[in-house]
Amino acid sequence: MATPKRNGKRLYFDYAASTPLDPRVERAMRPYFLKHFGNPGSLHSFGQEAIAAVDASRETLARLLGADFREVIFTGSATEANNLALRGAVLAWREQAPHAGLQPRMIVSAIEHESVLETAHDLERDGVEVIYLPVDRAGFVNLDALRHALNDRTVVVSIMYANNEIGVIQPVAKIAALIAEFKKGAGKNARYPLFHTDAVQAFQYLNCDVSALGIDMMTLSAHKIYGPKGIGVLYAKNVTTTNPSSIKGDVTGGGQEFGLRSGTENVPLIVGFAKAAEITLAMQKKETKRMIALRNHLLKNIKKRFPTAKINGGATADETLPNILNVYIPGRTAEDMVVKLDLAGVAVSAGSACRARAMVSSYVIEALGYSKERAKSSLRFSLGRQTTKNEIVKLFSRFRGI
């Protein structure tokens, strides 16, 4: 089928789904496709060049996260990292003698990414008890509900740092302190529950120092920070090959990634991830300030064009990421707007890219306590490095055209 003719330059307002590769990242990756192509597991010079690049990239990410070199685990995606965190924690817990015959418990929020929620559903079928924490109208997890849900069978708590659909920022450090207090009461050597956070959307704009946050595990993704697709990271606290780990990998093979993720390391993508992360943190303060101004400009124009529009998530702007704006536009369906805007050369979304093709209503909006009708009439605008005020002006001129 022929591509519809679009009105001028295409406009992209879906940076929460994916970002373009930064040219500096592409340049850093290129030699490891063509020249330094060796297997990092090989002993000869080709392999030594490859493993040196992997080690340098791991060291860079560890430094940026305030972590130890051995605590950075490379995976094939953020989805895989989330799976490793949740499944790996349950696997390790079940193998420890004191837990024989006990039913493991997992706690997740009702607005987690599908890679966490679907993993939780699958683990339920495997006998894990899963507690789904409610959120309020602004999108915040109920901390009292979390406190009451913790017990001596709780293996892992997974609450995302910043939501991918509404941008709401959870009080991760407070949650970590609450879990640490529970563990202290359980005994000074208590290893569980572990606290995992999906920081895929948060890394660009928020402090992700793992010590400051007090977390046990954190998931990151390269293609959300202008790096390559197909590479993720799981930070996992105190991972060693000599002492019992709090998590266990379920991909067997050569024992790469400290025994947690077997398989030959994808050297070019690992190098690209580290470079993208360095660039992102160097730009963080400046870009955050610019995003806030752009988001305010976008919101002003939305209110002008759609006076009855309402924002989903966050009671104040400071409670959400500066680049995400989720808007309810009464009387119009998101599906219709997404399609018509695309025909006009504008890319927006109705929520997570993982569910976009199904065009189902957003479970995140419904979890806030809103109706299915509101969920089906909400659009997500997400801004990025290439977004300008002029692009926002053009966006609304095309809105008038549809």
N, C-alpha and C positions, 0 to 999 in steps of 0.2 A: 504494500500500500504506500502511495506517495506521501511524503511528509508535507503537512499543511503549510502554506505560505504564512510566515509570521511577520508581524509588524516591526521592522527594524531590528536592531541589536537585541539578542536574547538577554533577559534579566534573570539573575539567579538569586533567589531568596530562600534557599534550602540548605544552608551550610551546616545545620545540625545533622543532616543526612550524610553528607560527605563534603570534602573540601578538595580543591584542585591541588595537584602536587606542586610544591614550591620549587622553582627552578634550581635553587641552591641545594635542595634535597636530591633532585635528579642528578646533579653534577657529582654529588658525594657518592651516590649509588653506582654510577655508570662503570667505574673500573672493576667492580665486583661482579658484573655481568660478563665482561669481555676479557679482562686481563688477569685479575686475581680470582679465578673461578674455582679454585681448589676446594676440596672437602675439608672442613675444619677438623675432622677426625683423623686425617692423614698425617703421617710423621714427616713427610718430605717438605721441601720449601714452599710448595704450592699450598699445602695444608696449613703450614705455619703462618703464611700470610693471611689466610682466611680466619684462623682462630684468633690471631692478633686483632683483626678487625672486630670480631665478635666480642672479645674481651674489652677492647677499648670502648665499644658502644655500651656494653653492660656497665662499665665503670662510669661512663657519662650519665646514664640514666639513674644509677645508684646515687651519684652525687646530687643530681637535680631533685631527687626524692628524699634525700637525707637518709638513705638506706645503706645496707651493706651490699657489697658486690654479689654475694651468693644469694641475696634475697630477691634478685631480679630474674624472673623466669619468662623467657620468650615463648609465645604461643602463635598459632596461626590466625588468631582474631581475638577481639574482646569477648565474643561469644564463647570461644574455647576457654579463655581465661576465667570467665564466670563459671563455666561448667567445672573446671579444675578446682576452683575455690570451694564450690558447694559439694560436688561429688567427692572431691578429694578429702574434705573434712570428715564427711560421713564414713568414707572407707577407712580412714585412719582411726576414727573413734571406735568403729565396730571391731577393729582388730585388737583393741586394748582390753586386757583381761577384766578389769573392774566393770566393764560395760556389757559383759555377756548376758544375754537375755533381756536387756533393756531396750525400749523403743526410743531411737534418737529423735530429737525435736529440732526443727529449723524454724527460724523466724524471719519473715521477709515483709516488706511493705506492699500494700495493694497497688502501688504505682511503679513497681520495678519494671525494667526493660524485659521484653519477652524472653531473652536468654536466661534471665533469672527465674521469672515466673514459670516458664515451661519446664525448666529443670526441676523446680520445686514440685510441679504437678507430677512429673515423671518419678521423682523420689517418693512421693506419696504412694504411688502404685507399688513401690518397693518397700513399703512398710514404715517410711519416715513420717512422723507427725509434723505437719506444717501449719504454723500460725501466720495468718495474713493480717498484718497490722493495718487498722483503718487510718485514714488521713482526714484532716478537717477541710473546710471550704477553700482554704488558701493552699492546701496540698501538703501540710506538715504532718509528720508522723506523731501519733499520740504517745508521748513518752511514758505516761502512766500505764498505758496498755502494754508497752514494752516491758516495763518494770515488773508487772504482774505476770507476764508470759514467761519470764526467765525461770528456769528450774534446773535441777541437777542433771537432767537429760538433754539440755540445750547444747547442741554441737556448734551451731553457727548462726549468727545474725547477719543478714545482708540488707543494707539500706543504702540506696544510691545517694551520692553526694549532691548531684544536681540533676533534675529530671529532664529527659530528652524531649518531652512534648511541651511542658509548661515552664520549664526552666527553674522551678522552685528549688532553693538551696536548703538542704536539711542541716540541722545543727550536729554535724558529724562528731565534733570534739566532745559535745555534751553526751551524745549517745555512747561514745567510747568510754567516757568517765563513768557513766551509769553501769556499763557492763563490767568495767574494772572493779567497781565497788561491789558488784555481785560476786565476782570471782574472789575478791579479798575475803568476803564472808564465807565462801566455800572452802577456804584454806589457801595458804600462801603459795602452794605448788599447783593450784588449779590451772590447767591449760585451757579448758573450755569454759564457756563458749568463746569461739573466735568471732571477731567482728570484721566483716568484709564490706567494702564500699565500691560501687561501680562509679569511677571518676572519669568516665569517657568524655562527658560534656564539660566537666568541671576544670580539667587540667589547664585549659587556655586562660582562664580568668581567676581561678581561686588558688589559695595556698594548698599545695598538695604534699607538704613536708610530713612524712609519715610519723615522725616522732612527735611533732607538734599536735597532730590529729589524734594520736594514740591508738591507731588502728592495727589490725593484724594482717589484713590483706587488702589490696587495691588493684582494680582493673583499669587499664589504659588502652587506647586504640590510636594507631598512627594516622589513619585516614581522616580522623576528625581534627587533626592539627597540621594539615597540609603535608602529610607524609603519605607513604604508599598503602594501598589496600593489602590485606592478607597477612598482617602482622599485628600482634597484640602483646601486652605485657601483664603479668600478674606479679605484683609485689607480694611476697609471702615472708612474714617475719620469722627469723630464727630457723631458716631452712638449712639443714646439713645432711650430709650423706652418712655421717658416723653416729649421730644421735637420732632417736625416734622423732619423726617429723609430725607436726600437727595435721598435715595433709598428705595424701598419697596419690600419685599419678596412676592412671589406668590405661596408659598407652605403653605397652611393653616393647622392648627392642634394645637399642644400643645404650640406653641410660643417659641420653643427653639431658641438658638442663637440670643437672643435679639429681637425676633419676626421676624427675617429675613429668618430663615430656620427651619421650624418645622420638628420634627422627633427625635427619641431617638438618643442621641450622640453615635458615634462609639468609645467607650473609648479606646480599644487597639490601633486602628489606630491613634487616636489623640495623645496618648502617644508616639507612634512610630514617628509621624511627628515631635514632639518637640525634641525628642532625635536625630533624623536625622539632624535637623536644627542646633542643638548645635554642633554636630560633624563636620558638613560641615563648619561652620564659624570658628571653631577652626583650621581647616586644610586649610583654604582658601588661605592664602599667599603662603604656601609651595606648595600646589597643583597647584596653578596658575603658579608658576615658573616652576614646573616640566612639566606641560601641554605645556607650550610655547616651551620648549626644545624638547618634543616629537613631537609636531606639525611641528617644523622646520625639524626634522629628517624625518618625514613622507613626507613632501613636497619635500625635497631633493631627496628621493627615487622615488617619483612620477615623478619628472622631468627627472630623470635618465632613468626610465622605459618607460615613455611616453613623449618624448621631446616636442610634440605639445600640451600637456595638458595646460589648462588655469584655473585659480582660479575664481570662481563666488563669487562676493560680497566683499566689502571692498577694498579701494585703498591701504591701508597698513595693516600689521598684527595687529597693535594696535587697529584697528577699528572693529575687530571681536573677538568673544570669543576664548580663547586659546585652546579649545578642539574640535572645529568644523572646518572641511576643506571640502568645496564643490568644486569638480573638474570636468571640462568638458574634456572628452577624445574623440577627434574627431574620427569618423569612427566606433564607437562601441556604441551599445545601452545600457543604464543603465539596462534595464530589462534582457538582455542577461548576462551582467556582474554579476548582483546580483544573478541570478540563478546559474551560473557556479561557482562563488565563494562560494556560499552556499554548493554546491556539493563537493567543495574542503575543506569545514569546516571553511569558513570565513563568518561572518555576517557583511554586509554593507547595506546601503539603498540608494534609489534614492530620498529620501526626507522625508516628514512627514510620520510617521507610520500610521496616520489616513487615508491616501490615498494609502498606499503601495499596498494593495491587488488589487486595480483597475489598478495599473501600468500606470496611466495617466501621461502626461508630467507635470512638476512642474510649477504651476502658479507663484511661487515666481521667478524662473529664467526668465520666460517670462515677468514678471513685471519690471525686470531690463532693458528690451528693447532687449533681445536676442531672437533668433528664436526658434520655437518649436523643431527644430532639435537639437539645443544645449540643450534645456531643457530635451529632451529625452535621451541625451548622457552624463548626469551629475550624478556623484556619491557623496554621502555624507559619509565622514568618521568622526566618533565622538569618542573621546577618553575618558577614565575614570580611576578610581583609580587602576584597575587591569592591565591597559595597560603598557607594558614595551618596551624598544628598541628592545629586542629580539623578541617580538611578531611582531613588524613592519618588522623585517628582514624575519621572517617566512611568513608574509603576501605576500611579493614580491616574495618569492620562490614559493608560490602557484599561484601567478599571471603568472609566467613563465609556470606553469603546465597547464594552460588553454589557 
